[in-house]
Structure formats: C-alpha cells, structure tokens
Amino acid sequence: MRKLRNQKNWTQEQLAGALQRAGLDISRSGLAKIEARMVWVADHELLFFMKALKVSFEDLYPSIDAHSPELYDNLKRLMKKRF
C-alpha cells in the first residue's frame, strides 16, 4: 500500500481520508499499521483500497513468477512482519 500511496504523493492522512470516503472506517494510525504489516487486511477491505487508489486488484500485489527458483524466498520476504 505504501508504494501505491507514495506514487500518488499522498500522505497517510490523505489515503485514510480517501478510504473513508470510499466507505472504509480507518484512521491514519490504522493505515500505518497496515503499511507496517502489523495487522491483517481482509479480502473485502482490498476493494476499498482499489477504489480509493484507483488501481486494479493485481496492482495491490507484487508480481512473482511462480516458476522462479526464488519463489520461496520471495514469499518469505512478503510474509515477514515488521515490528
């Protein structure tokens, strides 16, 4: 989410506002926790991110080649929580 937000030159406050206007009840601090991978985002919440950021579902995820020998390393990196 952070990468897409930064591409739009939005602050966390601006994205939180766009998400609220799209119908998701979220604060700036709630968004910060999502960007820090401290909380899980439900599938249905992704729809609000798509609407607020005006992106497709595929844009929310990094591209990964499923046949790459580095697949496990990529998945491990994506799943790693930051604290």
N, C-alpha and C positions, 0 to 999 in steps of 0.2 A: 504494500500500500504506500509505503514511504516513497518509493521510486516514482510511482504514478503521481503522487501528490507533488513531489518536487518538480516533475516535468511540467506541471501546471503552474509552478511558482506559488503554490498555496501554502499557507501556514497550517498547522494542525487545527487551529481555531476556525479557519476558513473551510477546511474539509469537514470538520464536525458540523458546522452550520449547513453546508450543502447536504450532508447526510440527514440532518434533522429536517430540512425542507423536503427531502425525498421520503421521509416517514420513519427514519430510524432514530430512536431515542438514545443518543450517545453524547457524551461530553468530550471536551478536548483531552482530559486525562484518560478517559476510556479509549479514545483513539490512540493515545500514546502507548497504552498497554498492548493494544493490538499490534502496533508497529514494532514494539519491543518483543513481540511473541510471548507475552506473559499471559495472554488469555486466548481462548479458542474462539474462532468466528464460525457461527452456524452457517450452514449452506444457504438458508433463506436470507441471511444478512448480506451475503455476497451480492444479491440482487440490488440492494440499496447502494452498495459501493459502485456497481456497474452504472446505475442511474446517475449518481452524484458525480462520478468521474467521467461519465460518457465514454465508457470503454466496453469491450466485449468480455465475455467470460474468460476466454483464452488469454486476454491481456492481464488478468489477475494472477496468472501463474507463469513462472519462468519456463522457457522451452527446454525440454530434456529429451534426449534421444534414448528411447527405451532399449536400444540395442547397443548402447555405448558401454564399454567395459567399466567406465567410471560411474555407472548408474547408482550403485550403492553409495559411493562417496557423495554424489550429488544429493541423493535423498537424505543421507545422514546430515549433510550441511543444512538442507531446508528444514529438517525436523528439529534441529538443535534449538533449544530455548536459550534466550539471552536473559541473564539476571544481573 
